[in-house]
């Protein structure tokens, strides 16, 4: 099953400022996460009710929250 995607404002701003190659790599990682959102590590603080996960690509990472039928991308990082 492929999940939908919601981008928070910060993630949307970051992806808009990336060069084309970086944007392509981030979007490939988003597509990978959409296929199995719970395959990536849960990094939430102890006691937190929000499920926060992080996924890593070759030069990028993203922080997201899986929801029923969608992932919410909270932040994007680029090390390129």
Buried (B, 14 or more C-beta within 10 A) or exposed (E): EEBEBBBBEEBEEBBEEBEEEBBEBBBEBBEBBBEEBEEBEEEEEEEEEEBBBBBEBEBBBBBBBBEEEBBBBBBBBBEE
